[in-house]
Amino acid sequence: MLEVAGLTAVEETVYRLLVATATASADEVAAQTGLPPGQTEGVLTSLATKGLASPTDGLPRQYAATPPDVALLPRLQRQADSLDKARTAVTDLLESYRSTARRQDAGQLIEVITGSEALRQNLRQMQENARHEVLWFCKAQYVAMPSGSNRAEYDALARGVRYRVLYERAFFDDDGAIDNVVEGVQAGEMARSVPHLPLRLAVADRSIAICPLVPGGPHGSPNEPTAALLRDSSLLGALTALFERYWEDAVPLHVSASGAVSGADGADESDPLSETDRRLLSLLVAGVADKAIASQMGLSRRTVQRHIQHMMTLAGAATRMQLAWQAARRGWL
């Protein structure tokens, strides 16, 4: 049992005997263990050399066990440290092996995933293994993972993984989408909005990505989704660069204390807007369509448009773009 601490089976037997007795001579140990006297003397000398026993100066020489916490725990800790280093070395070797295999076999670089359940499992596993950062393109309608169901994100955020998520504007038309974005941002997600995204994409630590190969396959579709799992390659590098390009041009989404999504920062000025006006304005600036705003806020489209016209009048704006600019300048966001 104590082989991991560097003891042989015979040494462990003798050490256990010494622990159970105050002191014992070589003859006493031999009598109780059945070992030959000559071998017993050698085992006791070995234990003393390893710091597990200490001899006395008297005759006959007696041996006393070193306390286990002093003798064994440091040895076990050194062994554990060595195992950790060895495990790290094996992991590095494995990654080097896989990298070499990928260069020689394209099949190692791209793995095809078929079916919603398989796609969900791979997305979940990718996030569970992420250590630094996850990048995400979120398009309207889900393929395998409904909005708000990705609990792996919250677990990853809690352990310090950074999430940068890009939402296309049509995404906010989905029921409950805004509330889910608010929850994510409040948990630490960095979110931005763009008019349109070219594809669905998830990238973890810039070393692995999942990207659908064909369109279609959302909830209710008769076709199962087919996606590619990409490992470190030029293609993965290109997809990561694509994300960064869209990220630069996207509008940052912030969440106010009331839980409203906002598309810009504002100054600390008093404003003549009601809470309804402010929430509606924040959705408008984030790129949410009138119909989706009406649905999210429980208003009619005509009421939404009336609020917008009222704010344009207050801001002296002739267009919605001018309203957004004035709202940011006046601190209405």
MOZIGI-V267629 format. One record per residue. N is the residue number from 1. RES is the residue in one letter. PHI is phi in degrees with one decimal (none if undefined). Layout:
BEGIN
N:RES:PHI, N:RES:PHI
END
This chain:
BEGIN
1:M:none, 2:L:-97.3, 3:E:-60.3, 4:V:-65.1, 5:A:-91.7, 6:G:92.7, 7:L:-101.4, 8:T:-79.6, 9:A:-61.6, 10:V:-69.5, 11:E:-62.0, 12:E:-62.8, 13:T:-61.6, 14:V:-68.4, 15:Y:-63.2, 16:R:-61.7, 17:L:-65.3, 18:L:-64.6, 19:V:-63.2, 20:A:-80.5, 21:T:-123.2, 22:A:-66.3, 23:T:-145.4, 24:A:-156.1, 25:S:-89.2, 26:A:-62.5, 27:D:-66.3, 28:E:-66.0, 29:V:-64.6, 30:A:-62.9, 31:A:-66.0, 32:Q:-85.0, 33:T:-103.3, 34:G:81.0, 35:L:-81.2, 36:P:-61.9, 37:P:-54.3, 38:G:-62.7, 39:Q:-67.8, 40:T:-60.2, 41:E:-59.6, 42:G:-65.3, 43:V:-65.7, 44:L:-63.4, 45:T:-62.7, 46:S:-62.9, 47:L:-64.0, 48:A:-65.9, 49:T:-62.3, 50:K:-82.0, 51:G:80.8, 52:L:-98.2, 53:A:-149.7, 54:S:-133.3, 55:P:-87.8, 56:T:-95.4, 57:D:-89.4, 58:G:-76.8, 59:L:-122.0, 60:P:-66.3, 61:R:-64.8, 62:Q:-105.2, 63:Y:-122.1, 64:A:-122.5, 65:A:-74.4, 66:T:-73.1, 67:P:-51.2, 68:P:-56.3, 69:D:-67.7, 70:V:-83.6, 71:A:-84.1, 72:L:-103.4, 73:L:-59.3, 74:P:-62.0, 75:R:-65.4, 76:L:-66.3, 77:Q:-66.2, 78:R:-62.6, 79:Q:-64.5, 80:A:-64.6, 81:D:-62.8, 82:S:-64.5, 83:L:-65.2, 84:D:-62.1, 85:K:-64.7, 86:A:-65.8, 87:R:-63.2, 88:T:-63.1, 89:A:-63.7, 90:V:-64.9, 91:T:-61.2, 92:D:-63.1, 93:L:-63.8, 94:L:-63.7, 95:E:-65.1, 96:S:-63.5, 97:Y:-62.0, 98:R:-65.6, 99:S:-62.2, 100:T:-64.7, 101:A:-63.8, 102:R:-66.0, 103:R:-66.0, 104:Q:-90.8, 105:D:-138.3, 106:A:-61.1, 107:G:-63.8, 108:Q:-79.6, 109:L:-88.2, 110:I:-126.8, 111:E:-119.6, 112:V:-87.5, 113:I:-111.9, 114:T:-122.6, 115:G:103.2, 116:S:-63.1, 117:E:-65.6, 118:A:-63.5, 119:L:-66.1, 120:R:-60.6, 121:Q:-61.9, 122:N:-69.7, 123:L:-64.5, 124:R:-65.8, 125:Q:-65.5, 126:M:-60.2, 127:Q:-73.4, 128:E:-64.4, 129:N:-90.1, 130:A:-65.5, 131:R:-114.5, 132:H:-122.6, 133:E:-152.9, 134:V:-123.2, 135:L:-109.6, 136:W:-145.4, 137:F:-100.0, 138:C:-110.3, 139:K:-97.4, 140:A:-65.9, 141:Q:63.6, 142:Y:-98.5, 143:V:-100.8, 144:A:-132.1, 145:M:-124.6, 146:P:-58.5, 147:S:-57.2, 148:G:91.2, 149:S:-97.3, 150:N:-83.8, 151:R:-71.0, 152:A:-61.8, 153:E:-62.9, 154:Y:-67.3, 155:D:-64.7, 156:A:-67.9, 157:L:-59.8, 158:A:-65.2, 159:R:-96.8, 160:G:99.7, 161:V:-77.3, 162:R:-86.2, 163:Y:-116.1, 164:R:-118.9, 165:V:-124.1, 166:L:-106.6, 167:Y:-110.8, 168:E:-80.6, 169:R:-59.6, 170:A:-63.9, 171:F:-59.5, 172:F:-72.5, 173:D:-75.1, 174:D:-69.2, 175:D:-59.0, 176:G:74.9, 177:A:-62.3, 178:I:-64.5, 179:D:-60.7, 180:N:-69.6, 181:V:-65.8, 182:V:-57.4, 183:E:-61.8, 184:G:-64.5, 185:V:-64.0, 186:Q:-65.0, 187:A:-83.4, 188:G:122.8, 189:E:-67.2, 190:M:-95.8, 191:A:-122.5, 192:R:-139.8, 193:S:-123.4, 194:V:-133.8, 195:P:-61.0, 196:H:-153.6, 197:L:-115.0, 198:P:-76.1, 199:L:-164.6, 200:R:-89.5, 201:L:-161.3, 202:A:-137.3, 203:V:-128.5, 204:A:-117.0, 205:D:54.5, 206:R:56.6, 207:S:-123.6, 208:I:-151.5, 209:A:-143.7, 210:I:-126.2, 211:C:-145.4, 212:P:-57.6, 213:L:-89.2, 214:V:-132.5, 215:P:-71.7, 216:G:93.9, 217:G:88.2, 218:P:-71.9, 219:H:-55.0, 220:G:93.8, 221:S:-80.0, 222:P:-74.2, 223:N:-96.4, 224:E:-75.8, 225:P:-69.5, 226:T:-125.7, 227:A:-130.4, 228:A:-113.2, 229:L:-99.4, 230:L:-106.7, 231:R:-104.5, 232:D:-46.8, 233:S:-166.3, 234:S:-64.2, 235:L:-62.9, 236:L:-63.2, 237:G:-61.6, 238:A:-67.2, 239:L:-66.6, 240:T:-65.0, 241:A:-64.5, 242:L:-61.9, 243:F:-58.6, 244:E:-62.0, 245:R:-66.0, 246:Y:-67.9, 247:W:-62.2, 248:E:-61.3, 249:D:-92.1, 250:A:-79.7, 251:V:-91.4, 252:P:-62.8, 253:L:-107.4, 254:H:-118.5, 255:V:-122.6, 256:S:-79.7, 257:A:-61.4, 258:S:-84.1, 259:G:90.9, 260:A:-85.9, 261:V:-86.0, 262:S:-124.3, 263:G:-104.1, 264:A:-161.7, 265:D:-91.1, 266:G:-134.3, 267:A:-84.8, 268:D:-87.9, 269:E:-123.1, 270:S:-69.8, 271:D:-137.9, 272:P:-90.6, 273:L:-92.0, 274:S:-81.2, 275:E:-60.4, 276:T:-64.0, 277:D:-60.3, 278:R:-65.0, 279:R:-66.4, 280:L:-62.1, 281:L:-63.2, 282:S:-64.0, 283:L:-68.9, 284:L:-61.6, 285:V:-66.2, 286:A:-73.4, 287:G:96.5, 288:V:-77.5, 289:A:-70.9, 290:D:-55.6, 291:K:-61.4, 292:A:-69.0, 293:I:-61.5, 294:A:-60.0, 295:S:-66.2, 296:Q:-66.0, 297:M:-97.9, 298:G:71.0, 299:L:-115.7, 300:S:-82.4, 301:R:-62.1, 302:R:-64.2, 303:T:-66.0, 304:V:-59.2, 305:Q:-65.5, 306:R:-66.0, 307:H:-62.5, 308:I:-63.1, 309:Q:-62.9, 310:H:-61.0, 311:M:-68.7, 312:M:-63.0, 313:T:-65.5, 314:L:-61.3, 315:A:-87.1, 316:G:67.4, 317:A:-102.2, 318:A:-92.6, 319:T:-133.3, 320:R:-67.8, 321:M:-64.4, 322:Q:-64.7, 323:L:-61.3, 324:A:-61.9, 325:W:-65.3, 326:Q:-66.4, 327:A:-62.2, 328:A:-66.7, 329:R:-65.6, 330:R:-87.4, 331:G:79.2, 332:W:-74.5, 333:L:-91.2
END
